[in-house]
Amino acid sequence: MGLEVPIGWLTLLMFGSLLVLLMAGLPLAFVTGGLACVFLFILGDSHSLNMVPSRIYPLMTDYQ
């Protein structure tokens, strides 16, 4: 298991980093996806992080 962070601090940290990166001029899709992966890496476990590519790859290869 990852770090245990109170929900209030986690909300402020995620929202604050979202605002900073958006104000830096980065695209919304890259900011939200990148922050999700970073926070999942720091706060989650390895099984959750390995789930991300297995959920995204079928969406990328479906051309219908």
PyMOL Python script that loads the backbone (N, CA, C, O; Angstrom):
from pymol import cmd

cmd.read_pdbstr("""\
ATOM      1  N   MET A   1       0.848  -1.189   0.000  1.00  0.00           N
ATOM      2  CA  MET A   1       0.000   0.000   0.000  1.00  0.00           C
ATOM      3  C   MET A   1       0.883   1.237   0.000  1.00  0.00           C
ATOM      4  O   MET A   1       2.015   1.202   0.483  1.00  0.00           O
ATOM      5  N   GLY A   2       0.374   2.304  -0.530  1.00  0.00           N
ATOM      6  CA  GLY A   2       1.121   3.545  -0.621  1.00  0.00           C
ATOM      7  C   GLY A   2       1.007   4.373   0.644  1.00  0.00           C
ATOM      8  O   GLY A   2       0.728   3.852   1.723  1.00  0.00           O
ATOM      9  N   LEU A   3       1.223   5.640   0.499  1.00  0.00           N
ATOM     10  CA  LEU A   3       1.151   6.557   1.633  1.00  0.00           C
ATOM     11  C   LEU A   3      -0.290   6.778   2.065  1.00  0.00           C
ATOM     12  O   LEU A   3      -1.213   6.693   1.255  1.00  0.00           O
ATOM     13  N   GLU A   4      -0.470   7.059   3.329  1.00  0.00           N
ATOM     14  CA  GLU A   4      -1.792   7.403   3.854  1.00  0.00           C
ATOM     15  C   GLU A   4      -1.851   8.926   4.016  1.00  0.00           C
ATOM     16  O   GLU A   4      -1.192   9.486   4.892  1.00  0.00           O
ATOM     17  N   VAL A   5      -2.631   9.580   3.180  1.00  0.00           N
ATOM     18  CA  VAL A   5      -2.764  11.035   3.197  1.00  0.00           C
ATOM     19  C   VAL A   5      -4.218  11.365   3.480  1.00  0.00           C
ATOM     20  O   VAL A   5      -5.111  10.779   2.868  1.00  0.00           O
ATOM     21  N   PRO A   6      -4.478  12.302   4.405  1.00  0.00           N
ATOM     22  CA  PRO A   6      -5.873  12.699   4.649  1.00  0.00           C
ATOM     23  C   PRO A   6      -6.517  13.255   3.378  1.00  0.00           C
ATOM     24  O   PRO A   6      -5.852  13.874   2.547  1.00  0.00           O
ATOM     25  N   ILE A   7      -7.804  13.023   3.247  1.00  0.00           N
ATOM     26  CA  ILE A   7      -8.517  13.372   2.014  1.00  0.00           C
ATOM     27  C   ILE A   7      -8.505  14.877   1.743  1.00  0.00           C
ATOM     28  O   ILE A   7      -8.490  15.295   0.585  1.00  0.00           O
ATOM     29  N   GLY A   8      -8.512  15.681   2.783  1.00  0.00           N
ATOM     30  CA  GLY A   8      -8.472  17.130   2.594  1.00  0.00           C
ATOM     31  C   GLY A   8      -7.161  17.594   1.988  1.00  0.00           C
ATOM     32  O   GLY A   8      -7.151  18.407   1.064  1.00  0.00           O
ATOM     33  N   TRP A   9      -6.053  17.077   2.507  1.00  0.00           N
ATOM     34  CA  TRP A   9      -4.745  17.440   1.974  1.00  0.00           C
ATOM     35  C   TRP A   9      -4.554  16.908   0.564  1.00  0.00           C
ATOM     36  O   TRP A   9      -3.961  17.571  -0.287  1.00  0.00           O
ATOM     37  N   LEU A  10      -5.057  15.717   0.326  1.00  0.00           N
ATOM     38  CA  LEU A  10      -4.935  15.128  -1.003  1.00  0.00           C
ATOM     39  C   LEU A  10      -5.708  15.944  -2.038  1.00  0.00           C
ATOM     40  O   LEU A  10      -5.234  16.150  -3.156  1.00  0.00           O
ATOM     41  N   THR A  11      -6.893  16.403  -1.663  1.00  0.00           N
ATOM     42  CA  THR A  11      -7.693  17.224  -2.567  1.00  0.00           C
ATOM     43  C   THR A  11      -6.984  18.531  -2.888  1.00  0.00           C
ATOM     44  O   THR A  11      -6.921  18.938  -4.048  1.00  0.00           O
ATOM     45  N   LEU A  12      -6.454  19.186  -1.873  1.00  0.00           N
ATOM     46  CA  LEU A  12      -5.731  20.441  -2.098  1.00  0.00           C
ATOM     47  C   LEU A  12      -4.479  20.230  -2.941  1.00  0.00           C
ATOM     48  O   LEU A  12      -4.173  21.039  -3.817  1.00  0.00           O
ATOM     49  N   LEU A  13      -3.763  19.158  -2.679  1.00  0.00           N
ATOM     50  CA  LEU A  13      -2.545  18.882  -3.430  1.00  0.00           C
ATOM     51  C   LEU A  13      -2.845  18.582  -4.897  1.00  0.00           C
ATOM     52  O   LEU A  13      -2.153  19.075  -5.787  1.00  0.00           O
ATOM     53  N   MET A  14      -3.866  17.781  -5.147  1.00  0.00           N
ATOM     54  CA  MET A  14      -4.214  17.447  -6.532  1.00  0.00           C
ATOM     55  C   MET A  14      -4.764  18.659  -7.283  1.00  0.00           C
ATOM     56  O   MET A  14      -4.380  18.913  -8.425  1.00  0.00           O
ATOM     57  N   PHE A  15      -5.659  19.400  -6.644  1.00  0.00           N
ATOM     58  CA  PHE A  15      -6.247  20.564  -7.309  1.00  0.00           C
ATOM     59  C   PHE A  15      -5.204  21.655  -7.522  1.00  0.00           C
ATOM     60  O   PHE A  15      -5.191  22.312  -8.563  1.00  0.00           O
ATOM     61  N   GLY A  16      -4.338  21.848  -6.543  1.00  0.00           N
ATOM     62  CA  GLY A  16      -3.278  22.846  -6.679  1.00  0.00           C
ATOM     63  C   GLY A  16      -2.310  22.507  -7.795  1.00  0.00           C
ATOM     64  O   GLY A  16      -1.932  23.379  -8.578  1.00  0.00           O
ATOM     65  N   SER A  17      -1.903  21.244  -7.876  1.00  0.00           N
ATOM     66  CA  SER A  17      -0.989  20.859  -8.946  1.00  0.00           C
ATOM     67  C   SER A  17      -1.673  20.920 -10.312  1.00  0.00           C
ATOM     68  O   SER A  17      -1.030  21.223 -11.317  1.00  0.00           O
ATOM     69  N   LEU A  18      -2.972  20.634 -10.349  1.00  0.00           N
ATOM     70  CA  LEU A  18      -3.724  20.765 -11.597  1.00  0.00           C
ATOM     71  C   LEU A  18      -3.728  22.220 -12.064  1.00  0.00           C
ATOM     72  O   LEU A  18      -3.488  22.497 -13.239  1.00  0.00           O
ATOM     73  N   LEU A  19      -3.997  23.133 -11.158  1.00  0.00           N
ATOM     74  CA  LEU A  19      -4.008  24.553 -11.523  1.00  0.00           C
ATOM     75  C   LEU A  19      -2.639  25.045 -11.963  1.00  0.00           C
ATOM     76  O   LEU A  19      -2.528  25.783 -12.942  1.00  0.00           O
ATOM     77  N   VAL A  20      -1.598  24.644 -11.248  1.00  0.00           N
ATOM     78  CA  VAL A  20      -0.245  25.095 -11.594  1.00  0.00           C
ATOM     79  C   VAL A  20       0.150  24.604 -12.982  1.00  0.00           C
ATOM     80  O   VAL A  20       0.694  25.366 -13.783  1.00  0.00           O
ATOM     81  N   LEU A  21      -0.118  23.347 -13.264  1.00  0.00           N
ATOM     82  CA  LEU A  21       0.269  22.806 -14.569  1.00  0.00           C
ATOM     83  C   LEU A  21      -0.572  23.387 -15.704  1.00  0.00           C
ATOM     84  O   LEU A  21      -0.059  23.597 -16.803  1.00  0.00           O
ATOM     85  N   LEU A  22      -1.850  23.646 -15.454  1.00  0.00           N
ATOM     86  CA  LEU A  22      -2.670  24.274 -16.488  1.00  0.00           C
ATOM     87  C   LEU A  22      -2.252  25.717 -16.728  1.00  0.00           C
ATOM     88  O   LEU A  22      -2.262  26.185 -17.867  1.00  0.00           O
ATOM     89  N   MET A  23      -1.885  26.422 -15.669  1.00  0.00           N
ATOM     90  CA  MET A  23      -1.420  27.802 -15.834  1.00  0.00           C
ATOM     91  C   MET A  23      -0.050  27.857 -16.502  1.00  0.00           C
ATOM     92  O   MET A  23       0.329  28.887 -17.060  1.00  0.00           O
ATOM     93  N   ALA A  24       0.688  26.757 -16.449  1.00  0.00           N
ATOM     94  CA  ALA A  24       1.976  26.693 -17.139  1.00  0.00           C
ATOM     95  C   ALA A  24       1.794  26.493 -18.638  1.00  0.00           C
ATOM     96  O   ALA A  24       2.756  26.587 -19.400  1.00  0.00           O
ATOM     97  N   GLY A  25       0.560  26.216 -19.062  1.00  0.00           N
ATOM     98  CA  GLY A  25       0.279  26.116 -20.484  1.00  0.00           C
ATOM     99  C   GLY A  25       0.239  24.703 -21.036  1.00  0.00           C
ATOM    100  O   GLY A  25       0.216  24.519 -22.253  1.00  0.00           O
ATOM    101  N   LEU A  26       0.231  23.711 -20.173  1.00  0.00           N
ATOM    102  CA  LEU A  26       0.175  22.328 -20.651  1.00  0.00           C
ATOM    103  C   LEU A  26      -1.257  21.957 -21.025  1.00  0.00           C
ATOM    104  O   LEU A  26      -2.200  22.484 -20.434  1.00  0.00           O
ATOM    105  N   PRO A  27      -1.437  21.068 -21.988  1.00  0.00           N
ATOM    106  CA  PRO A  27      -2.789  20.658 -22.393  1.00  0.00           C
ATOM    107  C   PRO A  27      -3.504  19.889 -21.278  1.00  0.00           C
ATOM    108  O   PRO A  27      -2.879  19.171 -20.497  1.00  0.00           O
ATOM    109  N   LEU A  28      -4.808  20.057 -21.226  1.00  0.00           N
ATOM    110  CA  LEU A  28      -5.620  19.457 -20.172  1.00  0.00           C
ATOM    111  C   LEU A  28      -5.519  17.935 -20.156  1.00  0.00           C
ATOM    112  O   LEU A  28      -5.447  17.336 -19.083  1.00  0.00           O
ATOM    113  N   ALA A  29      -5.512  17.308 -21.314  1.00  0.00           N
ATOM    114  CA  ALA A  29      -5.463  15.841 -21.371  1.00  0.00           C
ATOM    115  C   ALA A  29      -4.166  15.307 -20.781  1.00  0.00           C
ATOM    116  O   ALA A  29      -4.181  14.320 -20.045  1.00  0.00           O
ATOM    117  N   PHE A  30      -3.045  15.948 -21.094  1.00  0.00           N
ATOM    118  CA  PHE A  30      -1.766  15.484 -20.568  1.00  0.00           C
ATOM    119  C   PHE A  30      -1.644  15.761 -19.078  1.00  0.00           C
ATOM    120  O   PHE A  30      -1.061  14.966 -18.341  1.00  0.00           O
ATOM    121  N   VAL A  31      -2.186  16.878 -18.635  1.00  0.00           N
ATOM    122  CA  VAL A  31      -2.116  17.228 -17.215  1.00  0.00           C
ATOM    123  C   VAL A  31      -2.930  16.252 -16.378  1.00  0.00           C
ATOM    124  O   VAL A  31      -2.438  15.744 -15.371  1.00  0.00           O
ATOM    125  N   THR A  32      -4.161  15.985 -16.778  1.00  0.00           N
ATOM    126  CA  THR A  32      -4.996  15.088 -15.981  1.00  0.00           C
ATOM    127  C   THR A  32      -4.464  13.658 -16.012  1.00  0.00           C
ATOM    128  O   THR A  32      -4.438  12.989 -14.979  1.00  0.00           O
ATOM    129  N   GLY A  33      -4.046  13.188 -17.165  1.00  0.00           N
ATOM    130  CA  GLY A  33      -3.490  11.840 -17.245  1.00  0.00           C
ATOM    131  C   GLY A  33      -2.178  11.701 -16.499  1.00  0.00           C
ATOM    132  O   GLY A  33      -1.942  10.705 -15.815  1.00  0.00           O
ATOM    133  N   GLY A  34      -1.334  12.699 -16.634  1.00  0.00           N
ATOM    134  CA  GLY A  34      -0.049  12.671 -15.937  1.00  0.00           C
ATOM    135  C   GLY A  34      -0.198  12.741 -14.433  1.00  0.00           C
ATOM    136  O   GLY A  34       0.473  12.014 -13.701  1.00  0.00           O
ATOM    137  N   LEU A  35      -1.078  13.618 -13.968  1.00  0.00           N
ATOM    138  CA  LEU A  35      -1.308  13.711 -12.526  1.00  0.00           C
ATOM    139  C   LEU A  35      -1.922  12.437 -11.972  1.00  0.00           C
ATOM    140  O   LEU A  35      -1.590  12.014 -10.864  1.00  0.00           O
ATOM    141  N   ALA A  36      -2.808  11.830 -12.728  1.00  0.00           N
ATOM    142  CA  ALA A  36      -3.395  10.565 -12.271  1.00  0.00           C
ATOM    143  C   ALA A  36      -2.321   9.501 -12.114  1.00  0.00           C
ATOM    144  O   ALA A  36      -2.318   8.768 -11.125  1.00  0.00           O
ATOM    145  N   CYS A  37      -1.419   9.407 -13.066  1.00  0.00           N
ATOM    146  CA  CYS A  37      -0.347   8.411 -12.972  1.00  0.00           C
ATOM    147  C   CYS A  37       0.631   8.734 -11.851  1.00  0.00           C
ATOM    148  O   CYS A  37       1.086   7.828 -11.154  1.00  0.00           O
ATOM    149  N   VAL A  38       0.960  10.003 -11.665  1.00  0.00           N
ATOM    150  CA  VAL A  38       1.891  10.385 -10.600  1.00  0.00           C
ATOM    151  C   VAL A  38       1.300  10.097  -9.231  1.00  0.00           C
ATOM    152  O   VAL A  38       1.969   9.513  -8.379  1.00  0.00           O
ATOM    153  N   PHE A  39       0.054  10.501  -9.008  1.00  0.00           N
ATOM    154  CA  PHE A  39      -0.561  10.260  -7.706  1.00  0.00           C
ATOM    155  C   PHE A  39      -0.818   8.775  -7.475  1.00  0.00           C
ATOM    156  O   PHE A  39      -0.746   8.310  -6.337  1.00  0.00           O
ATOM    157  N   LEU A  40      -1.112   8.037  -8.517  1.00  0.00           N
ATOM    158  CA  LEU A  40      -1.285   6.593  -8.371  1.00  0.00           C
ATOM    159  C   LEU A  40       0.042   5.926  -8.042  1.00  0.00           C
ATOM    160  O   LEU A  40       0.078   4.973  -7.263  1.00  0.00           O
ATOM    161  N   PHE A  41       1.132   6.413  -8.623  1.00  0.00           N
ATOM    162  CA  PHE A  41       2.458   5.866  -8.326  1.00  0.00           C
ATOM    163  C   PHE A  41       2.863   6.159  -6.888  1.00  0.00           C
ATOM    164  O   PHE A  41       3.422   5.297  -6.211  1.00  0.00           O
ATOM    165  N   ILE A  42       2.582   7.381  -6.417  1.00  0.00           N
ATOM    166  CA  ILE A  42       2.986   7.769  -5.062  1.00  0.00           C
ATOM    167  C   ILE A  42       2.069   7.160  -4.012  1.00  0.00           C
ATOM    168  O   ILE A  42       2.547   6.641  -3.003  1.00  0.00           O
ATOM    169  N   LEU A  43       0.769   7.216  -4.233  1.00  0.00           N
ATOM    170  CA  LEU A  43      -0.188   6.823  -3.202  1.00  0.00           C
ATOM    171  C   LEU A  43      -0.739   5.417  -3.369  1.00  0.00           C
ATOM    172  O   LEU A  43      -1.269   4.849  -2.413  1.00  0.00           O
ATOM    173  N   GLY A  44      -0.629   4.850  -4.546  1.00  0.00           N
ATOM    174  CA  GLY A  44      -1.214   3.540  -4.791  1.00  0.00           C
ATOM    175  C   GLY A  44      -0.205   2.422  -4.634  1.00  0.00           C
ATOM    176  O   GLY A  44       0.879   2.614  -4.082  1.00  0.00           O
ATOM    177  N   ASP A  45      -0.571   1.261  -5.120  1.00  0.00           N
ATOM    178  CA  ASP A  45       0.339   0.129  -5.107  1.00  0.00           C
ATOM    179  C   ASP A  45       0.656  -0.280  -6.544  1.00  0.00           C
ATOM    180  O   ASP A  45       0.118   0.289  -7.494  1.00  0.00           O
ATOM    181  N   SER A  46       1.523  -1.259  -6.689  1.00  0.00           N
ATOM    182  CA  SER A  46       1.976  -1.642  -8.027  1.00  0.00           C
ATOM    183  C   SER A  46       0.856  -2.279  -8.852  1.00  0.00           C
ATOM    184  O   SER A  46       0.861  -2.167 -10.078  1.00  0.00           O
ATOM    185  N   HIS A  47      -0.091  -2.936  -8.210  1.00  0.00           N
ATOM    186  CA  HIS A  47      -1.186  -3.559  -8.954  1.00  0.00           C
ATOM    187  C   HIS A  47      -2.090  -2.500  -9.591  1.00  0.00           C
ATOM    188  O   HIS A  47      -2.566  -2.682 -10.711  1.00  0.00           O
ATOM    189  N   SER A  48      -2.322  -1.418  -8.891  1.00  0.00           N
ATOM    190  CA  SER A  48      -3.149  -0.345  -9.450  1.00  0.00           C
ATOM    191  C   SER A  48      -2.445   0.339 -10.610  1.00  0.00           C
ATOM    192  O   SER A  48      -3.075   0.677 -11.612  1.00  0.00           O
ATOM    193  N   LEU A  49      -1.148   0.541 -10.475  1.00  0.00           N
ATOM    194  CA  LEU A  49      -0.399   1.200 -11.541  1.00  0.00           C
ATOM    195  C   LEU A  49      -0.304   0.315 -12.779  1.00  0.00           C
ATOM    196  O   LEU A  49      -0.308   0.829 -13.897  1.00  0.00           O
ATOM    197  N   ASN A  50      -0.219  -0.990 -12.609  1.00  0.00           N
ATOM    198  CA  ASN A  50      -0.182  -1.905 -13.751  1.00  0.00           C
ATOM    199  C   ASN A  50      -1.530  -2.016 -14.442  1.00  0.00           C
ATOM    200  O   ASN A  50      -1.603  -2.472 -15.583  1.00  0.00           O
ATOM    201  N   MET A  51      -2.591  -1.609 -13.773  1.00  0.00           N
ATOM    202  CA  MET A  51      -3.919  -1.681 -14.358  1.00  0.00           C
ATOM    203  C   MET A  51      -4.129  -0.592 -15.423  1.00  0.00           C
ATOM    204  O   MET A  51      -4.943  -0.773 -16.328  1.00  0.00           O
ATOM    205  N   VAL A  52      -3.420   0.514 -15.330  1.00  0.00           N
ATOM    206  CA  VAL A  52      -3.612   1.642 -16.242  1.00  0.00           C
ATOM    207  C   VAL A  52      -3.360   1.251 -17.699  1.00  0.00           C
ATOM    208  O   VAL A  52      -4.241   1.472 -18.529  1.00  0.00           O
ATOM    209  N   PRO A  53      -2.196   0.678 -18.056  1.00  0.00           N
ATOM    210  CA  PRO A  53      -2.013   0.327 -19.469  1.00  0.00           C
ATOM    211  C   PRO A  53      -2.947  -0.771 -19.954  1.00  0.00           C
ATOM    212  O   PRO A  53      -3.341  -0.780 -21.120  1.00  0.00           O
ATOM    213  N   SER A  54      -3.303  -1.694 -19.073  1.00  0.00           N
ATOM    214  CA  SER A  54      -4.195  -2.766 -19.510  1.00  0.00           C
ATOM    215  C   SER A  54      -5.609  -2.260 -19.768  1.00  0.00           C
ATOM    216  O   SER A  54      -6.359  -2.899 -20.506  1.00  0.00           O
ATOM    217  N   ARG A  55      -5.987  -1.144 -19.187  1.00  0.00           N
ATOM    218  CA  ARG A  55      -7.298  -0.550 -19.462  1.00  0.00           C
ATOM    219  C   ARG A  55      -7.253   0.384 -20.673  1.00  0.00           C
ATOM    220  O   ARG A  55      -8.251   0.511 -21.381  1.00  0.00           O
ATOM    221  N   ILE A  56      -6.126   1.033 -20.922  1.00  0.00           N
ATOM    222  CA  ILE A  56      -6.024   2.013 -22.000  1.00  0.00           C
ATOM    223  C   ILE A  56      -5.724   1.354 -23.345  1.00  0.00           C
ATOM    224  O   ILE A  56      -6.229   1.809 -24.372  1.00  0.00           O
ATOM    225  N   TYR A  57      -4.920   0.303 -23.365  1.00  0.00           N
ATOM    226  CA  TYR A  57      -4.501  -0.317 -24.629  1.00  0.00           C
ATOM    227  C   TYR A  57      -5.670  -0.800 -25.483  1.00  0.00           C
ATOM    228  O   TYR A  57      -5.663  -0.545 -26.687  1.00  0.00           O
ATOM    229  N   PRO A  58      -6.678  -1.485 -24.927  1.00  0.00           N
ATOM    230  CA  PRO A  58      -7.811  -1.879 -25.790  1.00  0.00           C
ATOM    231  C   PRO A  58      -8.556  -0.689 -26.396  1.00  0.00           C
ATOM    232  O   PRO A  58      -9.085  -0.795 -27.502  1.00  0.00           O
ATOM    233  N   LEU A  59      -8.602   0.429 -25.695  1.00  0.00           N
ATOM    234  CA  LEU A  59      -9.245   1.622 -26.257  1.00  0.00           C
ATOM    235  C   LEU A  59      -8.440   2.195 -27.420  1.00  0.00           C
ATOM    236  O   LEU A  59      -9.007   2.732 -28.371  1.00  0.00           O
ATOM    237  N   MET A  60      -7.116   2.078 -27.336  1.00  0.00           N
ATOM    238  CA  MET A  60      -6.262   2.608 -28.393  1.00  0.00           C
ATOM    239  C   MET A  60      -6.272   1.740 -29.640  1.00  0.00           C
ATOM    240  O   MET A  60      -6.045   2.245 -30.740  1.00  0.00           O
ATOM    241  N   THR A  61      -6.530   0.451 -29.496  1.00  0.00           N
ATOM    242  CA  THR A  61      -6.468  -0.451 -30.644  1.00  0.00           C
ATOM    243  C   THR A  61      -7.833  -0.757 -31.244  1.00  0.00           C
ATOM    244  O   THR A  61      -7.916  -1.530 -32.198  1.00  0.00           O
ATOM    245  N   ASP A  62      -8.892  -0.180 -30.720  1.00  0.00           N
ATOM    246  CA  ASP A  62     -10.237  -0.402 -31.252  1.00  0.00           C
ATOM    247  C   ASP A  62     -10.531   0.675 -32.295  1.00  0.00           C
ATOM    248  O   ASP A  62     -10.747   1.837 -31.950  1.00  0.00           O
ATOM    249  N   TYR A  63     -10.539   0.286 -33.572  1.00  0.00           N
ATOM    250  CA  TYR A  63     -10.692   1.243 -34.664  1.00  0.00           C
ATOM    251  C   TYR A  63     -12.084   1.261 -35.264  1.00  0.00           C
ATOM    252  O   TYR A  63     -12.238   1.669 -36.415  1.00  0.00           O
ATOM    253  N   GLN A  64     -13.081   0.847 -34.550  1.00  0.00           N
ATOM    254  CA  GLN A  64     -14.425   0.778 -35.124  1.00  0.00           C
ATOM    255  C   GLN A  64     -15.185   2.051 -34.935  1.00  0.00           C
ATOM    256  O   GLN A  64     -16.335   2.152 -35.363  1.00  0.00           O
TER     257      GLN A  64
END
""", "prot")
cmd.dss("prot")
cmd.show_as("cartoon", "prot")
cmd.util.cbc("prot")
cmd.orient("prot")
